[in-house]
């Protein structure tokens, strides 16, 4: 009887330890996978992202905004359609969450894994998007590093245009849709940067932030900044504006200040600007009226 009791006790103990061991093994595997997250190097610069890249079915998925901005592309997220629009040097690529297809201009590009939202970030198949934009992608399995280089770049970004070239070729304008808004109505604002010259202009930003919008009250006090609370890659970013073309940046203001308070009716000045480091003031302003609710 004593031997049977001892055997039963061992069996119970083993059964209790098995789930714990499985949990420890799973946690160890997750920790190992996290430590092995691939490294991203774009045009010779290491890119840090707030959500680590993932390898799914042999394909690297990365946060779309961080990588696209590092390439000098503009990204707009359209929440209603659950899709991201990438614009780069006259090219336009649309990535739909949950879909295995990218729309590049008037053609479709099939991907092996779908675009998906992970930890609140839109993750895209890096190679498919980068190559669609004309970039070169290489994978080093020894260092688990993904290298991305834009066309014509050998490890370094091209030289930005001079201040004189920018001043002579670029014109900015701000479109606010209408001059009068009802209190609480969303205000859509678009900053247009047009290249009137005969050659491409390349702008350079000190970080991933390419533009900003500011709202001032009637006293000239800045009460809202589009960039407030947003995270940007801490690496040099370039934006190309092809000859004769326009780059547009669109955001929406919900009529709240930086503290989240609804602004009162009155006159407000909207300022749209490009955060170029050349020193040329690429900005435009418009004034709108906010009226009380009906």
Secondary structure as UniProt FT lines:
FT   HELIX           2..35
FT   STRAND          39..42
FT   TURN            43..44
FT   STRAND          45..47
FT   STRAND          54..56
FT   TURN            57..58
FT   STRAND          59..63
FT   HELIX           64..70
FT   TURN            71..72
FT   STRAND          74..78
FT   TURN            79..82
FT   STRAND          83..88
FT   TURN            89..90
FT   STRAND          91..97
FT   STRAND          101..104
FT   TURN            105..106
FT   STRAND          107..110
FT   STRAND          115..118
FT   TURN            119..120
FT   STRAND          121..125
FT   HELIX           126..132
FT   TURN            133..134
FT   STRAND          136..140
FT   TURN            141..144
FT   STRAND          145..149
FT   TURN            151..152
FT   HELIX           163..169
FT   STRAND          170..175
FT   STRAND          180..182
FT   TURN            183..184
FT   STRAND          187..195
FT   STRAND          201..205
FT   STRAND          211..216
FT   TURN            218..219
FT   STRAND          222..225
FT   TURN            226..229
FT   STRAND          237..241
FT   TURN            243..244
FT   STRAND          246..253
FT   TURN            258..259
FT   STRAND          266..274
FT   TURN            277..278
FT   STRAND          283..291
//
